Amino acid sequence: MSRSARRPPAERTAAPAAPSLAVVVVATLAVLVTAADTYVIVLALPDILTGVGVGIDELQRATPIIGGFLLGYTATLPLLGRLADLRGRVPVLVGCLLLFALGSLLTATATGLGPAVAGRGLQGIGAGGLIPATLALVADRWPPERRALPLGVVGAVQEAGAVLGPLAGAAVLAVADWRAIFWLNLLFGMGLAAGALITGRARRPEPVGLVLAVLCFAALALQLAAPSALAEDVTLGLLYVPVVDAVPASTPLVLVAVIAGAATVVRSLAVPAGAVLPLRGLRRLAGEVDVLGSALVVVALGCVVWAVAAADPATQVVADGWVLLPVAALAAVGFVLHERRTPDPILPLRALRPGGAWGALLVNLLVGVALVAALVDVPLFARNTTTPGDQFGAALVLLRLLIAVPVGAVAGGWLCRRIPPRLVAAGGMALTALALALMTQWDARSLDGAASYAVLLAAGLGFGLAIAPVNAVLLAVTGSDVHGSASALAVVARTVGMLVGLSLLTAVALRRFTAEVAAIGSPVDLCPQTPAACPAYDAATDAAILTQLHTVFAGAAIAAGLAAVAAAVLLRSRPAG
């Protein structure tokens, strides 16, 4: 056990110097951009598949694109959170933004499924690492009694991505193709990385190494993008002609990228300070971040994420569960045993024991289960009732819920200054549980009434109210030396809750639907004279679909109710000492 894990929060290493408000704003904007990117895939996915050579009739092959992002987003979070504790929030913030930009470049230029999956995976790693770094920056700047509101603002911005992502994607797709979305992401990532570097008071990179790195990236970008103005030019097109005919990758641009990249590495090893790549301390850093623990947690989370993300809800709860789940369990057990013995664990589990740290993680897990049910099944309900086949109309119905989440997040942060956080979170999730329970009574015309607006707004408001209290308690009961790791665990808990909740609730609901349909009988039995047009069979099938959706809402209501109880009982914000 590490010495820092044995000491109570008050005796740990002094908190980092308070970051500037400007870098917190830049980090929050980065969270907004990456959160929007998470949801933009909803509209762009069919076009992306076509662009990388996958037919619309092969939608099952979209799993790696979605799963790759989720895998990168979730599995590396503990490592990135620990790096934020060891090497500072701003370096991790800048590094994650650059990874996000590189992933955007690979996705924007992808002509096959492999590069698209790799690009989305890098985007997921970058997007996931931004959240613990940003939450830790907020904790560094504001004391516990004042940080709930800024945490609420960060949560509101993150949830606003769910609203803005599909809208921004639709706006871009109206005037350009899907690749423009990722070119914009590239520009945003590079610009925000520069902004974080400037406002974060970080050590400036030395000029020669910076020029070499920029040259490497520019050559790589031009090679991958191959704009027609260059590739088809009589003179400039020679940049894309292989120097060695038998080696297609021997173009002048590739050679420039390789040489500039190698020179960047050599320069980074040579200069004593301000290196573009932090290579001189890699051996020491590898010892500090616990490489074996990192590998075990990546395997455990990766197996769980992939098993759930790749499952076919019609026939499976998990995909390849007989292999992936035992591997995940073995990796998890090995991880816990290793973390108890290593002097510098990647996740200081003992530091999470005081106060309500584990309670906050449990609440986040249950919130994820309830949230994903609302995100998926509210638009499904709309498409099957009041807006048949209208995806845009269904999205507008979901917007009634989503627009209230950021409002609730800010309100929750403000309320935490006057009311104990556990009561704010419990009240919010109780409100959500009530709203979801009311959804189980909806019929085919319910969305036409004004009451549905109130129910959806209440559900979104409740989800939002729980964001700031949970993060505030988690950061209050852990020391500043593990804020990055604690924030990473909070994100992991919610993401795993969403993945497991989606798979489990969908599987249960489909079983009920199958049973209902089997009980209906065939159209021939119900309408022997006109089996091809049988109103009784159609009505019974529609009722079975409603039963399926009601089942998901009921499960989500139970999860939200359990989250409310857990918040009221376990979210204790007094640090142990």
C-alpha positions as CSV (number, residue, x, y, z in Angstrom):
1,M,0.0,0.0,0.0
2,S,1.3,3.4,-0.9
3,R,2.1,5.9,1.8
4,S,-0.3,8.4,0.3
5,A,-3.1,5.9,0.5
6,R,-2.5,5.2,4.2
7,R,-2.7,8.9,5.2
8,P,-6.1,10.5,5.7
9,P,-7.0,13.3,3.3
10,A,-6.0,16.1,5.5
11,E,-2.4,14.7,5.8
12,R,-1.8,14.0,2.2
13,T,0.3,15.9,-0.3
14,A,-0.7,19.5,-0.5
15,A,-3.2,20.3,-3.2
16,P,-1.9,21.5,-6.5
17,A,-1.7,25.3,-7.1
18,A,-5.2,26.6,-8.0
19,P,-5.6,26.6,-11.8
20,S,-6.7,29.8,-13.6
21,L,-10.4,30.2,-14.4
22,A,-9.4,30.4,-18.1
23,V,-8.0,26.9,-18.2
24,V,-11.1,25.6,-16.5
25,V,-13.3,27.3,-19.2
26,V,-11.1,25.8,-21.9
27,A,-11.4,22.3,-20.4
28,T,-15.2,22.7,-20.0
29,L,-15.4,23.7,-23.7
30,A,-13.4,20.6,-24.6
31,V,-15.8,18.4,-22.6
32,L,-18.7,20.0,-24.6
33,V,-17.0,19.3,-28.0
34,T,-16.2,15.7,-27.2
35,A,-19.6,15.0,-25.6
36,A,-21.3,16.3,-28.7
37,D,-19.1,14.0,-30.8
38,T,-20.3,11.1,-28.7
39,Y,-23.8,11.7,-29.9
40,V,-23.2,12.9,-33.5
41,I,-22.6,9.3,-34.5
42,V,-26.3,8.7,-34.2
43,L,-27.1,10.6,-37.4
44,A,-23.9,10.1,-39.3
45,L,-23.4,6.3,-38.8
46,P,-25.2,5.2,-42.0
47,D,-23.2,7.7,-44.1
48,I,-19.9,6.6,-42.3
49,L,-20.6,3.0,-43.1
50,T,-21.2,3.7,-46.7
51,G,-18.0,5.9,-46.8
52,V,-15.8,3.1,-45.5
53,G,-17.3,0.4,-47.8
54,V,-19.9,-1.2,-45.5
55,G,-23.4,-1.6,-47.1
56,I,-26.6,-0.6,-45.3
57,D,-27.5,-4.3,-45.3
58,E,-24.4,-5.0,-43.1
59,L,-25.3,-2.8,-40.2
60,Q,-24.0,-5.4,-37.8
61,R,-20.5,-4.4,-38.9
62,A,-21.1,-1.0,-37.3
63,T,-20.4,-2.6,-33.9
64,P,-16.6,-2.0,-34.0
65,I,-17.1,1.7,-34.8
66,I,-19.4,2.1,-31.8
67,G,-17.6,-0.4,-29.6
68,G,-14.2,1.0,-30.5
69,F,-15.2,4.4,-29.1
70,L,-16.7,3.0,-26.0
71,L,-13.7,0.7,-25.4
72,G,-11.3,3.6,-25.7
73,Y,-13.5,5.9,-23.6
74,T,-14.0,3.5,-20.7
75,A,-11.1,1.1,-20.5
76,T,-8.3,3.7,-20.3
77,L,-10.1,6.0,-17.9
78,P,-8.4,4.7,-14.7
79,L,-4.9,5.1,-16.3
80,L,-5.6,8.6,-17.5
81,G,-7.1,9.6,-14.2
82,R,-4.0,8.4,-12.4
83,L,-1.8,10.3,-14.9
84,A,-3.7,13.5,-14.1
85,D,-2.8,12.9,-10.4
86,L,0.8,12.2,-11.1
87,R,1.7,14.5,-13.9
88,G,-0.8,17.3,-13.6
89,R,-4.2,18.0,-15.0
90,V,-3.1,20.3,-17.9
91,P,-0.6,17.9,-19.5
92,V,-3.3,15.2,-19.5
93,L,-5.8,17.6,-20.8
94,V,-3.6,18.7,-23.7
95,G,-2.5,15.1,-24.5
96,C,-6.1,13.9,-24.6
97,L,-7.1,16.7,-26.9
98,L,-4.3,15.9,-29.2
99,L,-5.3,12.2,-29.2
100,F,-8.9,13.3,-30.0
101,A,-7.6,15.4,-32.9
102,L,-5.5,12.5,-34.2
103,G,-8.5,10.2,-34.0
104,S,-10.6,12.7,-35.8
105,L,-8.0,12.9,-38.6
106,L,-7.9,9.1,-39.0
107,T,-11.7,8.9,-39.1
108,A,-12.1,11.8,-41.5
109,T,-9.7,10.3,-44.0
110,A,-10.8,6.6,-43.5
111,T,-11.7,4.7,-46.6
112,G,-11.9,1.3,-44.9
113,L,-13.4,0.0,-41.7
114,G,-10.1,-0.5,-39.9
115,P,-8.9,3.1,-40.0
116,A,-12.4,4.3,-39.0
117,V,-12.4,2.0,-35.9
118,A,-8.9,3.0,-35.0
119,G,-9.8,6.7,-35.3
120,R,-13.0,6.3,-33.2
121,G,-10.9,4.4,-30.6
122,L,-8.4,7.2,-30.3
123,Q,-11.3,9.7,-30.1
124,G,-12.8,7.7,-27.3
125,I,-9.5,7.7,-25.3
126,G,-9.1,11.4,-25.7
127,A,-12.8,12.2,-24.9
128,G,-12.8,9.9,-21.8
129,G,-9.6,11.4,-20.3
130,L,-10.9,14.9,-20.5
131,I,-13.6,14.4,-17.9
132,P,-11.5,13.3,-14.9
133,A,-8.9,16.0,-15.7
134,T,-11.6,18.7,-15.9
135,L,-13.3,17.6,-12.7
136,A,-9.9,17.5,-10.9
137,L,-9.2,21.1,-12.2
138,V,-12.5,22.2,-10.6
139,A,-11.6,20.5,-7.3
140,D,-8.2,22.2,-7.4
141,R,-9.6,25.7,-7.9
142,W,-12.6,25.7,-5.5
143,P,-12.8,24.4,-1.9
144,P,-15.3,21.7,-1.1
145,E,-17.9,24.1,0.2
146,R,-17.9,26.1,-3.0
147,R,-17.2,23.6,-5.8
148,A,-20.7,22.0,-6.2
149,L,-21.9,24.8,-8.5
150,P,-18.9,24.7,-10.9
151,L,-19.2,20.9,-10.9
152,G,-22.8,21.3,-11.8
153,V,-21.8,23.7,-14.7
154,V,-19.3,21.1,-16.0
155,G,-22.0,18.4,-15.7
156,A,-24.5,20.6,-17.5
157,V,-22.1,21.3,-20.3
158,Q,-21.4,17.6,-20.7
159,E,-25.1,16.8,-20.9
160,A,-25.6,19.7,-23.3
161,G,-23.5,17.6,-25.7
162,A,-26.4,15.2,-26.0
163,V,-28.6,18.0,-27.2
164,L,-26.1,19.8,-29.4
165,G,-24.4,16.7,-30.9
166,P,-27.3,15.5,-33.1
167,L,-28.3,19.0,-34.0
168,A,-24.8,20.0,-35.0
169,G,-24.4,16.8,-36.9
170,A,-27.7,17.4,-38.8
171,A,-26.5,21.0,-39.6
172,V,-23.2,19.7,-41.0
173,L,-24.8,16.9,-43.0
174,A,-27.2,19.4,-44.5
175,V,-24.3,21.3,-46.2
176,A,-21.5,18.7,-46.4
177,D,-20.7,15.0,-46.1
178,W,-20.0,13.1,-42.9
179,R,-16.2,13.7,-43.1
180,A,-16.7,17.4,-42.4
181,I,-17.8,16.5,-38.9
182,F,-14.5,15.0,-38.1
183,W,-12.5,17.7,-39.9
184,L,-14.2,20.2,-37.6
185,N,-13.4,17.9,-34.6
186,L,-9.7,18.0,-35.7
187,L,-9.8,21.8,-35.7
188,F,-11.5,22.0,-32.4
189,G,-9.1,19.5,-30.8
190,M,-6.0,21.3,-32.0
191,G,-7.4,24.8,-31.1
192,L,-8.5,23.7,-27.6
193,A,-5.1,21.9,-27.0
194,A,-3.3,25.2,-27.8
195,G,-5.7,27.1,-25.6
196,A,-5.2,24.7,-22.7
197,L,-1.4,25.0,-23.1
198,I,-1.6,28.8,-23.0
199,T,-4.1,29.3,-20.2
200,G,-2.8,26.4,-18.1
201,R,0.5,28.0,-17.4
202,A,2.2,24.9,-18.6
203,R,5.9,24.8,-19.6
204,R,6.1,25.9,-23.3
205,P,7.5,23.3,-25.7
206,E,10.9,24.0,-27.0
207,P,10.7,25.5,-30.6
208,V,12.8,23.1,-32.6
209,G,10.9,20.0,-31.3
210,L,7.6,21.8,-31.8
211,V,8.4,22.6,-35.5
212,L,9.4,19.0,-36.1
213,A,6.2,17.7,-34.5
214,V,4.0,20.1,-36.5
215,L,5.9,19.1,-39.7
216,C,5.3,15.4,-39.0
217,F,1.6,15.9,-38.3
218,A,1.1,18.1,-41.3
219,A,2.8,15.6,-43.7
220,L,0.7,12.8,-42.2
221,A,-2.5,14.8,-42.6
222,L,-1.8,15.6,-46.2
223,Q,-0.9,12.0,-47.0
224,L,-4.1,10.7,-45.4
225,A,-6.4,13.4,-46.8
226,A,-4.9,13.5,-50.3
227,P,-6.8,16.6,-51.4
228,S,-7.5,16.6,-55.1
229,A,-6.0,20.0,-55.5
230,L,-2.6,18.5,-54.5
231,A,-2.9,14.9,-55.5
232,E,-4.1,15.6,-59.1
233,D,-1.6,18.5,-59.7
234,V,1.1,17.8,-62.2
235,T,3.9,19.0,-60.0
236,L,2.6,18.7,-56.4
237,G,1.1,15.3,-57.2
238,L,4.6,13.9,-57.1
239,L,4.3,14.1,-53.3
240,Y,1.9,11.1,-53.5
241,V,4.0,9.0,-55.9
242,P,6.0,6.2,-54.1
243,V,9.7,6.6,-54.3
244,V,10.0,2.8,-54.4
245,D,7.3,1.3,-56.7
246,A,7.1,-1.9,-54.7
247,V,6.4,0.0,-51.5
248,P,3.2,2.2,-51.7
249,A,4.0,3.8,-48.4
250,S,7.3,5.3,-49.6
251,T,5.8,8.6,-50.8
252,P,7.7,11.8,-50.1
253,L,5.0,12.8,-47.6
254,V,5.3,9.6,-45.7
255,L,9.1,9.9,-45.7
256,V,8.9,13.4,-44.4
257,A,6.5,12.4,-41.7
258,V,8.7,9.5,-40.6
259,I,11.9,11.5,-40.6
260,A,10.3,14.5,-38.8
261,G,8.7,12.1,-36.3
262,A,12.1,10.3,-35.6
263,A,13.8,13.7,-35.2
264,T,11.0,14.8,-32.7
265,V,11.8,11.7,-30.6
266,V,15.5,12.3,-30.7
267,R,15.1,16.0,-29.9
268,S,12.7,15.1,-27.0
269,L,15.3,12.8,-25.5
270,A,18.1,15.3,-25.9
271,V,16.6,18.5,-24.4
272,P,16.6,18.8,-20.6
273,A,13.3,20.7,-20.4
274,G,10.3,21.6,-22.6
275,A,10.4,18.5,-24.7
276,V,7.4,18.1,-27.0
277,L,7.2,14.3,-26.1
278,P,7.7,13.5,-22.4
279,L,10.1,10.7,-23.1
280,R,12.9,11.3,-20.6
281,G,10.9,10.3,-17.6
282,L,9.1,7.4,-19.1
283,R,10.8,4.7,-17.1
284,R,10.1,6.4,-13.8
285,L,6.5,7.2,-14.9
286,A,6.0,3.5,-15.9
287,G,6.9,2.6,-12.3
288,E,4.6,5.2,-10.8
289,V,1.5,4.4,-12.9
290,D,1.6,0.7,-12.1
291,V,1.8,-0.9,-15.6
292,L,0.5,-4.3,-14.5
293,G,-2.4,-2.8,-12.7
294,S,-3.2,-0.7,-15.7
295,A,-3.1,-3.7,-18.0
296,L,-5.4,-5.7,-15.7
297,V,-8.0,-2.9,-15.4
298,V,-7.9,-2.3,-19.2
299,V,-8.6,-6.1,-19.8
300,A,-11.4,-6.2,-17.2
301,L,-13.2,-3.1,-18.4
302,G,-12.5,-3.9,-22.1
303,C,-14.0,-7.3,-21.9
304,V,-17.1,-6.1,-20.1
305,V,-17.6,-3.2,-22.5
306,W,-17.1,-5.3,-25.6
307,A,-19.3,-8.1,-24.4
308,V,-22.2,-5.7,-23.8
309,A,-21.6,-3.4,-26.8
310,A,-21.3,-6.2,-29.3
311,A,-24.4,-8.1,-28.1
312,D,-27.4,-8.6,-30.3
313,P,-30.3,-7.5,-28.0
314,A,-32.7,-9.8,-29.9
315,T,-30.8,-12.9,-28.9
316,Q,-28.1,-12.0,-26.3
317,V,-27.5,-10.2,-23.1
318,V,-23.7,-10.3,-23.8
319,A,-21.7,-11.3,-26.8
320,D,-19.2,-14.2,-26.4
321,G,-19.9,-14.1,-22.6
322,W,-18.5,-17.5,-22.0
323,V,-15.1,-16.2,-22.9
324,L,-15.2,-12.5,-22.2
325,L,-16.9,-12.5,-18.8
326,P,-14.6,-15.1,-17.2
327,V,-11.6,-13.2,-18.5
328,A,-13.0,-10.0,-17.1
329,A,-13.6,-11.7,-13.7
330,L,-10.1,-13.1,-13.6
331,A,-8.6,-9.8,-14.5
332,A,-10.7,-8.0,-11.9
333,V,-9.7,-10.4,-9.2
334,G,-6.0,-10.2,-10.2
335,F,-6.3,-6.4,-10.3
336,V,-7.7,-6.2,-6.7
337,L,-5.1,-8.5,-5.4
338,H,-2.3,-6.7,-7.1
339,E,-3.5,-3.2,-6.0
340,R,-3.5,-4.3,-2.4
341,R,0.2,-5.3,-2.6
342,T,1.7,-2.8,-4.9
343,P,3.3,0.3,-3.3
344,D,1.9,2.7,-6.0
345,P,-1.5,1.4,-7.2
346,I,-3.1,2.9,-10.3
347,L,-6.4,3.1,-8.3
348,P,-5.8,3.8,-4.6
349,L,-8.8,1.7,-3.5
350,R,-8.1,2.3,0.2
351,A,-8.3,6.1,-0.4
352,L,-11.9,5.6,-1.5
353,R,-13.0,4.0,1.7
354,P,-13.7,7.2,3.7
355,G,-17.1,9.0,3.6
356,G,-19.4,8.3,0.7
357,A,-16.9,7.5,-2.1
358,W,-18.2,4.0,-2.8
359,G,-21.8,5.3,-2.3
360,A,-21.2,7.9,-5.0
361,L,-19.9,5.3,-7.4
362,L,-23.0,3.1,-6.7
363,V,-25.3,6.0,-7.3
364,N,-23.6,6.8,-10.6
365,L,-23.9,3.2,-11.7
366,L,-27.6,3.2,-11.1
367,V,-28.1,6.6,-12.7
368,G,-26.4,5.1,-15.8
369,V,-28.9,2.2,-15.9
370,A,-31.9,4.6,-15.7
371,L,-30.4,7.2,-18.1
372,V,-29.7,4.9,-21.0
373,A,-33.2,3.5,-20.8
374,A,-34.7,7.0,-21.2
375,L,-32.2,7.9,-24.0
376,V,-33.0,4.8,-26.1
377,D,-36.7,4.1,-25.3
378,V,-38.2,7.5,-25.3
379,P,-37.5,8.0,-29.1
380,L,-38.5,4.4,-29.7
381,F,-41.8,5.0,-28.0
382,A,-42.3,8.1,-30.2
383,R,-41.4,6.3,-33.4
384,N,-43.9,3.6,-32.6
385,T,-46.8,5.8,-31.6
386,T,-47.1,9.5,-32.5
387,T,-44.3,9.8,-35.1
388,P,-44.2,6.5,-36.9
389,G,-41.0,6.1,-38.9
390,D,-40.0,9.8,-38.3
391,Q,-36.6,9.8,-36.7
392,F,-36.4,13.6,-36.5
393,G,-39.8,13.8,-34.8
394,A,-38.7,11.2,-32.3
395,A,-35.5,13.1,-31.6
396,L,-37.6,16.2,-30.9
397,V,-39.6,14.2,-28.3
398,L,-36.3,13.1,-26.6
399,L,-35.2,16.8,-26.7
400,R,-38.0,17.5,-24.1
401,L,-36.1,15.4,-21.6
402,L,-32.5,16.3,-22.6
403,I,-33.0,20.0,-22.5
404,A,-33.9,19.8,-18.8
405,V,-30.7,17.8,-17.8
406,P,-28.3,20.8,-18.0
407,V,-30.8,23.0,-16.1
408,G,-31.0,20.4,-13.4
409,A,-27.2,20.0,-13.2
410,V,-26.7,23.7,-12.6
411,A,-29.6,23.8,-10.2
412,G,-28.2,20.8,-8.3
413,G,-24.9,22.6,-7.9
414,W,-26.6,25.7,-6.5
415,L,-28.8,23.7,-4.1
416,C,-25.8,21.9,-2.7
417,R,-24.8,25.2,-1.1
418,R,-28.0,25.2,0.9
419,I,-29.1,21.6,1.2
420,P,-27.0,18.5,2.0
421,P,-25.8,17.0,-1.3
422,R,-27.3,13.6,-0.5
423,L,-30.8,15.1,-0.2
424,V,-30.4,16.9,-3.5
425,A,-29.3,13.8,-5.3
426,A,-32.0,11.6,-3.6
427,G,-34.7,14.2,-4.5
428,G,-33.6,14.4,-8.1
429,M,-33.5,10.6,-8.6
430,A,-36.8,10.2,-6.8
431,L,-38.3,12.7,-9.2
432,T,-36.9,10.8,-12.2
433,A,-38.2,7.5,-10.7
434,L,-41.7,9.0,-10.5
435,A,-41.5,10.3,-14.1
436,L,-40.3,6.9,-15.4
437,A,-43.1,5.2,-13.5
438,L,-45.6,7.4,-15.1
439,M,-44.2,6.5,-18.5
440,T,-45.2,2.9,-17.9
441,Q,-48.8,4.1,-18.1
442,W,-48.4,5.8,-21.5
443,D,-50.6,4.7,-24.3
444,A,-50.4,5.4,-28.1
445,R,-51.7,8.9,-27.8
446,S,-49.9,10.0,-24.6
447,L,-47.2,12.0,-26.3
448,D,-49.8,14.2,-27.9
449,G,-50.9,15.6,-24.5
450,A,-49.3,18.4,-22.5
451,A,-48.8,16.0,-19.5
452,S,-46.1,14.2,-21.4
453,Y,-44.0,17.4,-21.6
454,A,-44.2,17.7,-17.8
455,V,-43.2,14.0,-17.4
456,L,-40.2,14.2,-19.7
457,L,-39.0,17.6,-18.3
458,A,-39.3,16.1,-14.8
459,A,-37.2,13.1,-15.7
460,G,-34.5,15.2,-17.3
461,L,-34.5,17.6,-14.4
462,G,-34.1,14.8,-11.9
463,F,-31.2,13.3,-13.8
464,G,-29.5,16.7,-13.8
465,L,-30.0,17.3,-10.1
466,A,-28.0,14.2,-9.3
467,I,-24.8,15.2,-11.2
468,A,-23.2,17.8,-9.0
469,P,-24.0,16.2,-5.6
470,V,-22.5,12.9,-6.6
471,N,-19.3,14.5,-7.9
472,A,-19.1,16.9,-5.0
473,V,-19.3,14.2,-2.4
474,L,-16.8,12.0,-4.2
475,L,-14.2,14.8,-4.5
476,A,-14.9,16.0,-0.9
477,V,-14.1,12.6,0.7
478,T,-10.9,11.9,-1.3
479,G,-7.7,13.8,-1.2
480,S,-6.4,16.0,-4.0
481,D,-3.7,13.4,-4.8
482,V,-6.4,11.0,-6.1
483,H,-9.0,13.4,-7.5
484,G,-8.2,12.4,-11.1
485,S,-8.5,8.7,-10.3
486,A,-11.7,9.2,-8.3
487,S,-13.3,11.2,-11.1
488,A,-12.3,8.5,-13.6
489,L,-14.0,5.9,-11.5
490,A,-17.2,8.0,-11.4
491,V,-17.3,8.1,-15.2
492,V,-16.5,4.4,-15.5
493,A,-19.3,3.6,-13.1
494,R,-21.9,5.6,-15.0
495,T,-20.7,4.2,-18.4
496,V,-20.7,0.6,-17.3
497,G,-24.2,1.2,-15.8
498,M,-25.4,2.5,-19.2
499,L,-24.0,-0.4,-21.1
500,V,-25.1,-3.1,-18.7
501,G,-28.5,-1.4,-18.2
502,L,-29.1,-1.2,-22.0
503,S,-28.3,-4.8,-22.6
504,L,-30.1,-6.2,-19.6
505,L,-33.3,-4.1,-19.8
506,T,-33.6,-4.7,-23.6
507,A,-33.1,-8.4,-23.2
508,V,-35.9,-8.6,-20.5
509,A,-38.2,-6.4,-22.6
510,L,-37.7,-8.5,-25.7
511,R,-38.5,-11.6,-23.8
512,R,-41.8,-10.1,-22.7
513,F,-42.5,-8.9,-26.3
514,T,-41.8,-12.4,-27.6
515,A,-44.2,-13.9,-25.1
516,E,-46.9,-11.4,-25.9
517,V,-46.6,-12.0,-29.6
518,A,-46.7,-15.8,-29.1
519,A,-49.9,-15.4,-27.1
520,I,-51.6,-13.4,-29.9
521,G,-51.7,-16.3,-32.4
522,S,-51.5,-15.9,-36.2
523,P,-53.5,-13.5,-38.4
524,V,-55.2,-16.6,-39.9
525,D,-56.7,-17.4,-36.5
526,L,-57.9,-13.9,-35.8
527,C,-59.0,-12.9,-39.3
528,P,-59.6,-16.1,-41.3
529,Q,-61.3,-14.2,-44.2
530,T,-58.6,-11.4,-44.5
531,P,-55.4,-12.6,-42.8
532,A,-53.3,-10.2,-44.9
533,A,-55.1,-7.2,-43.5
534,C,-56.1,-8.0,-39.9
535,P,-56.8,-5.0,-37.7
536,A,-57.1,-7.2,-34.6
537,Y,-53.7,-8.7,-35.2
538,D,-52.1,-5.3,-35.8
539,A,-53.7,-3.9,-32.7
540,A,-52.5,-6.8,-30.6
541,T,-49.0,-6.4,-32.0
542,D,-49.0,-2.7,-31.2
543,A,-50.0,-3.6,-27.7
544,A,-47.1,-6.0,-27.4
545,I,-44.7,-3.3,-28.5
546,L,-46.1,-1.0,-25.8
547,T,-45.6,-3.8,-23.3
548,Q,-42.0,-4.1,-24.3
549,L,-41.4,-0.3,-23.9
550,H,-43.3,-0.2,-20.6
551,T,-41.0,-3.0,-19.3
552,V,-37.9,-0.9,-20.0
553,F,-39.4,2.1,-18.4
554,A,-40.4,0.1,-15.3
555,G,-36.8,-1.3,-15.0
556,A,-35.4,2.2,-15.3
557,A,-37.8,3.5,-12.7
558,I,-36.6,0.8,-10.3
559,A,-33.0,1.7,-11.0
560,A,-33.7,5.4,-10.4
561,G,-35.5,4.6,-7.2
562,L,-32.6,2.5,-6.0
563,A,-30.3,5.4,-6.9
564,A,-32.5,7.7,-4.8
565,V,-32.3,5.4,-1.8
566,A,-28.5,4.9,-2.2
567,A,-28.0,8.6,-2.4
568,A,-30.0,9.4,0.7
569,V,-28.2,6.6,2.7
570,L,-24.6,6.5,1.4
571,L,-23.7,10.0,0.1
572,R,-22.0,11.3,3.2
573,S,-19.7,14.2,2.4
574,R,-17.7,14.3,5.6
575,P,-14.1,13.3,4.9
576,A,-12.8,10.6,7.2
577,G,-10.0,11.7,9.3
